[in-house]
Amino acid sequence: MSRMVVVTLPEDQVTQLEFLAKEESNRIGKEVTMTDLAERAVRQQIKRMKQKDRKR
């Protein structure tokens, strides 16, 4: 099942995401978008939450 979440960020956080996306694009040599970074962050957070649940 796929879900879509819409998040509105303050302007300074959008600017930070744009900067991080450009830095990551330069580092790996291919385009990385703000959406890519956000999706990665969500996947990492879900993984951490699952690991915490397993420890209990």
C-alpha positions as CSV (number, residue, x, y, z in Angstrom):
1,M,0.0,0.0,0.0
2,S,1.3,3.4,-0.9
3,R,0.6,6.6,1.0
4,M,1.3,10.2,0.1
5,V,2.1,12.7,2.8
6,V,2.3,16.4,2.1
7,V,4.5,18.5,4.4
8,T,4.8,22.2,4.4
9,L,8.2,23.4,5.5
10,P,9.3,26.8,6.6
11,E,11.3,28.7,4.0
12,D,14.7,28.2,5.8
13,Q,14.2,24.5,5.8
14,V,13.3,24.4,2.1
15,T,16.5,26.3,1.5
16,Q,18.5,23.8,3.6
17,L,16.9,20.9,1.6
18,E,17.8,22.6,-1.7
19,F,21.4,23.0,-0.5
20,L,21.6,19.4,0.7
21,A,20.2,18.1,-2.6
22,K,22.8,20.0,-4.6
23,E,25.6,18.8,-2.4
24,E,24.4,15.2,-2.6
25,S,24.0,15.6,-6.4
26,N,27.6,16.8,-6.7
27,R,28.9,14.1,-4.4
28,I,27.4,11.1,-6.3
29,G,27.4,12.6,-9.8
30,K,23.7,12.4,-10.5
31,E,20.7,14.6,-9.7
32,V,19.2,14.3,-6.3
33,T,15.9,16.1,-5.6
34,M,14.5,17.5,-2.4
35,T,11.8,14.7,-2.7
36,D,14.5,12.1,-2.8
37,L,16.1,13.4,0.4
38,A,12.7,13.6,2.1
39,E,11.8,10.0,1.1
40,R,15.2,8.7,2.3
41,A,14.7,10.5,5.6
42,V,11.3,8.9,6.1
43,R,12.6,5.4,5.2
44,Q,15.4,5.8,7.7
45,Q,13.0,7.0,10.4
46,I,10.7,4.1,9.8
47,K,13.6,1.7,10.0
48,R,14.7,3.2,13.3
49,M,11.2,2.9,14.7
50,K,11.0,-0.8,13.7
51,Q,14.4,-1.5,15.3
52,K,13.2,0.1,18.6
53,D,10.0,-2.0,18.5
54,R,12.1,-5.2,18.0
55,K,14.2,-4.4,21.1
56,R,11.1,-4.2,23.3
